[in-house]
Amino acid sequence: MAIFVVPELPPPPTISKTPDYPVYVPGESVTITCTSSRRDTAGRFQLRKDSNLLTNSTGSDTTFNHRITDLRADVANTYTCVMLVQVSARWLPSAPSRAIHIRVIELPRPPTISKIPDYPVYVPGESVTLTCASPRRETAGRFQLRKDSDLLTSSTGSDTTYTHRVPELRADMDSTYTCVMLVHVSARWLPSPPSPAVHIRVTERPRPPTISKTPDYPVYVPGESIILTCASPRRDTAGRFQLRKYSNLLTNSTGSHTTFTHRITELRADMDSTYTCIMLVHVSARWLPSPPSPAVHIRVTERPRPPTISKTLDYRVYVPGESVTITCASPRRDTAGRFQLRKGSDLLTSSTGNHTTFTHRVIDVRSDTDNTYTCVMLVHVSARWLPSPPSPAIHIRVTELPQPPTIAKTPDYPVYVPGESVNITCASSQRDTAGRFQLRKDSNLLTSSTGSRTTFIHRISDLRADVDNNYTCVMLVHAYARWLSSPPSPEIHIHVTDPPSRPIISKSPDHLVYFPGEIITMTCRVGRLGEAGLFLLMKDSMPLTNSTEVQSHFTYHMVEINRSTVGNYACFFLTQVNGRWIRSPVGQPLRIIVTELSNPLFSVDSPDVEVGGSITFECACSEVHTETTAVLQRSGEDVSDGWEVLGKGGSLTFKMDNVTLSDGGEYSCVCRLVVNGKVLTSAARARKRVTVKDNVWIKIMTQYSPVIAVGILLLFTAAVIPIAIIIKRKKGNEVHFYDLNATNTPCSAETTL
């Protein structure tokens, strides 16, 4: 009988997975390990997938490993191990191990990666920020930033974004960078596929450019211009340039060049700064900045204060030929410098050395002198002569001289004599131009006009020898508040010569009085030897006759003179000097008297007289002839016997007392004059008849004289009425009357024949 022995089954092996994840993602690998539950028991192993044999080991071992290298998505299986132990030539299977579960799910979607700034290339020292972001806003996770395939850094906590800043790039940071997102699923952080890679390319910076300034001054003043030039360090390398003031961008170039210039046309105080250039070189579609160039300092200081400028003489307008002195002066007495005098915008002249004032004399002003003038003062600051702003401008305005006036004299004689008058007329050469006139004698001012006019007349009313001179006119025209002097007019000469002598006039025969029918010879002679001329004889200032030849004397015969010859005779002569006939003074006048005796004045005291009375005649001749004698005539005959003659010459009183009857008759008076041996008798004045009568009173007086005498005495005693007794007394040509009751005041009556 056979005996059956039933062995015990081997104990089930252990099973494990490495890595032991609760969940897997496609593409991962996992190793399943079957291990004997006893170290001293070996056997064969069978790996079952969902109770189906998946694989088995060969040989007898205590462990068996099976690696699944490429997990696929959407796989979820259970795995068990069975161990076969050889007992009595038989492989006894153990009970299956506990089951393990391998679950494969889809990978999380890869995150995004970005860099800021996103440059195709970087230079050392720059900064860049890498940002990992979840592909879905609602999905958070952890991020891993990888450089090439190496973990660079990772986030902590669960976020939808993660940023990493590289503050200063170096050459060893040139690499590719990716992000992986870990999403928490079933207690495992599942990694996403890596994000697309970004490349951070780090290249060396371009070499710094050079910077220069033109003009290269140690200091500048406001208003000046300066050119800053940035230049590539290599002639074959072009790029763009950035000009920086301090660290701030001031301006940049456009296009690619090897040089760049920036002009600051008007410096200000706020431009005092340091300036640098940066060159941008185009590399891999990026303009890479160079390190900054060495800095240049533009130092801006205040300008020196502008100097003052003045001109002497300070006219608003000048004329050619005048002089003017321009003076530049420092605004401060303690500040010296160099001066530049500018004409318009051009340098005219400059001082040498350091001064507080500078003068420049323009000796002969010309039309091209007309311009504005300014002074600039250069003050030495920091090894540079700093120019001040220009002084206020002064204008030297140059205008043409007024045209010289015309000059004329009226009358226009080549020569004048003292006592004559002459008018000098200054006139503008242009009718529409008025001005003031100066009349000059030689070069000295004689007189000037007042007010502005086109003509000026000066009269010299009494020429003298010191008037002999040259005369010119100058016209002053008002322009720009100044009276501009014209050149002098052409000269006129007033030549004053001594007048001819006063001629001498004489008559022959030289009588005081002439009578009709006589002959008189008048002679005019020059007053000085050597003189000659044409003579003019005048009567009562009216021309009578003249000579026809130039001679030293002139004779004129007057035949059969008459009353019309009476008058004052004088002469002058004309002598020729420099083509002019000059008149001599009129000689001393000579009077010619032609007389015809005038009738006398004849009167009688009483034409009727009684015997024994008296007769008085008054006979008066003209006093023109002092030698005239009055003659009393009776019946045409001179009477003298028995007559008392009072007076003398041409005014006589004839008186006769105790007249008789024989003394009656016709009486007349004539004037008698002896002239040149001739006796002239005037016509008899109207006759006066005298009648002599018998005297009745004489007869009475003879018979009754005692009675009459008593009566007369009584009358004188009782008289109350004044009795005027006229006492005649002859004194020369006067007749005096006396009033006995008055004050004996004489009254005179003068009669002229």
Secondary structure, 3 states (H helix, E strand, C coil): CCCCCCCCCCCCCEEEEECCCCCECCCCCEEEEEECCCCCCCEEEEEEECCEEEEECCCCECEEEEEECCCCCCEEEEEEEEEEEEECCEEEECCCCCCEEEEECCCCCCCEEEEECCCCCECCCCCEEEEEECCCCCCCEEEEEEECCEEEEECCCCECEEEEEECCCCHHHCEEEEEEEEEEECCEEEECCCCCCEEECECCCCCCCEEEEECCCCCECCCCCEEEEEECCCCCCCEEEEEEECCEEEEECCCCECEEEEEECCCCHHHCEEEEEEEEEEECCEEEECCCCCCEEECECCCCCCCEEEEECCCCCECCCCCEEEEEECCCCCCCEEEEEEECCEEEEECCCCECEEEEEECCCCHHHCEEEEEEEEEEECCEEEECCCCCCEEECECCCCCCCEEEEECCCCCECCCCCEEEEEECCCCCCCEEEEEEECCEEEEECCCCECEEEEEECCCCHHHCEEEEEEEEEEECCEEEECCCCCCEEECECCCCCCCEEEEECCCCEECCCCCEEEEEECCCCCCCEEEEEEECCEEEEECCCCECEEEEEECCCCHHHCEEEEEEEEEEECCEEEECCCCCCEEEEECCCCCCEEEECCCEEECCCCEEEEEECCCCCCCCEEEEEECCEECCCCCEEEEECCEEEEEECCCCHHHCEEEEEEEEEEECCEEEECCCCCCEEEEEECCHHHHHHHHCHHHHHHHHHHHHHCCCCCCCCCCCEEECCEEECCCCCCCCCCCCCCCCC
